Structures are given as structure tokens and as C-alpha cells.
């Protein structure tokens, strides 16, 4: 029976490469000299620090530019509000979101069932497995999910006949 999985994964190596490029650019650019602007990653959290809120936002914009150039979707990032640091600077925490949470997964299943296609959708951890008898039905499900604007970036993997 044909099936495929709907997942939301991020390419961590591309994030690391974009972060390295952004760090180099921030270190070299004249408008960041003396601002203490820094970009760091610890596990699934990115942090942008600078001596002012504006410089922190500008450093984040440099990183966004590098991420977009490397085709990393910005839907994978949950950007927090700038927070004041001890020395009067600012810090922005960015969380990397990966996997499909329960609410969006149930929304995907409901969307598939509302289309009245002859497929079954089941939530399996942080993925949604879609099975059906015909390959055309599964391709139609992919087209429906691509045309729907969800708050997460979706990939379609493990397509099996």
C-alpha cells in the first residue's frame, strides 16, 4: 500500500554554515565595529547579542539574509523579543523548531480528511503518515498541503509504492 510521511526537519549543517558566514560578516562590517555584536548557537537555540537593541536586530537581519540564501525556511525559527543585558546591551533568543507538534499535526489530519480523499492519515510522534491505495491520491494530498499556508515548513519523505 503506497504511503509517505509528512515531516518538518531543518538542515542543521546549513544553519551552521549560515551562522559562520554571518559571524564573519558582522566581524568585518564597519557599522558593527565596537558594538559587541555576536552570534552564537547552543543546541537548538541561537542568540544574538549587541550593545543596543538596534544593533542586535541588524545582526539578526544579517543572519536571516544568509539563511535565506542557503534556502533555510524562516518558519523553522521562533524569534523572541530583545531582552536587556547586564551592561545595557540587548540579547535576542531564537529557538529552532523541528518536528510537527500535536496541534499542527491534528490540523494536517483534519485538512486531509476534509478533502474526502481515499487516504488515511495518522500521527506518529512528530510525523504524519499518509497511506492510500492509489499513488494519485497521495500526490493530491501533497498538492493540497503545499497549497495550504501552515505555520510550519513541511517536507514529504519515505514515498513508497
N, C-alpha and C positions, 0 to 999 in steps of 0.2 A: 504494500500500500504506500503510495507516494507521500512524503512528508517533508517539512522543513522547519527550522527553528527561527524565531524572531528574537534577536538579542540586541543589547546595547553595550558595545565594547569600545574602548578607546585604545589607540595605539600609543603606549607609554613611551616607546622609543622616539616617536615623532614629537611628543611633548618635551622630552628631554632635549632633543636637538633644537627645538624652537626656543626653549629656555636658555640653552647655551648661546644661541645666536643673539637673543635679546640681552643677555648679560654682557656680551661683548659690545653690543651697540650702546648700551647705557653707559658702560665704562668709557667709551670713546667720544660720545657726543658732548659738545661744548655746553649745551643747556643743562646737562646733568652734572657738570663739574661742581664739586663742593656741596652737593645736595644729599650725599649719603644714600643715594638710590641703590637698592639691592633687590635682586630676585632670587628666591630660594625655594627648594622643594623638599618636603619631608613626607614620605609615604604618599598619601593621596591629597595632600594639602600644599598649595602654593602660597607663598607670602611675598608681598611687595611692600618694601619699606622705603621711606624717604623722610627728609626733614620737613616737608609740608604735604598737605593733602593733594594739592595740585600736581606736585612732582610725582607722588605715588600713583595718581591716576594716569599721568603721562607715561610712566614706566609700564603700567598695565597695558596701555594702548600699544606700546612698542611690542610687548609680548603677544597681544591679540593679532597684530599685523603678521608676526612670524608664524603664529598658529594657523591663521587663515591661508597663508602662502603654502604651508605644509598640508593643507586640506584636512585639518583637525576641526571638527564641528564645535562651535562655541556652546552648543546645547549641553555639552559634557561638563560645563563649568558652572558652579554656583558661587557668584561673586558676592562677598559680604560688604557691608558698609565700612568706610575708612574709620579706624579707631585711633585715638590719640595714644602716643607712646610716652615713656617717662621723660624724654628730653624735648618734648614739644613737637615731635615728628608725627608721622602718620603711618599706619600699617593696614594693608588690605589682605584679608584672608580669602583665598579662592579654593573651594573644595571641588575635587574631580569626582563627578558622578559616573558610576559604571553599573551596569545591570538594570533590569527593569523592576521597579518596586511594585508592591501589590496593587496600588490604585491604578497606575497606568496599565499594568498587565490586565486587570479586570476590564478596564476601558477598551483595550485592544480586543479582548474576547467578546465583549458586548458588541463592538463595531462589526466584527466578523459575523456574529450570529444575526445581527440586524440586516445584513445583506442577503440572508436566506440562501446562501450557497451550500452545496452538499459537502461541507468540510466540518471537522471537529477541531476546536481549539482548546488546549489545556495548559494551565500554568504549571511550570516545573521549575521551582526555585526562582531564579532571576531570568528565566527564558519563557517563551510561549511556544509550544509545539503545535503545529497545524498539520493535520492529516486529512486526506481525502482520497477518493477513488480515481479521480481524473487529474492529470497534470494541469490541464487548462484551468480548473477551479482554483488550484493553488496559485497559479500565475495571476489569476484575477484577484485573489486575496492580497498578493504583493502589490498589485496596482492600486487597490483600494487603500492599503496602508500608506503607500507613498503619496497618494493624493490628499490624505488627511494630515492636518497640521497638529502633531502631538508635541509636547514639550521635551521630548527626548529624541535622540538620534537613533534610528533603527538600522540594523543590518540583518540580512537574510542568509542563513548558513545551513549547512547539512542538508541541502536539497537532494532527496533520494527518490528514485523511482521504485 
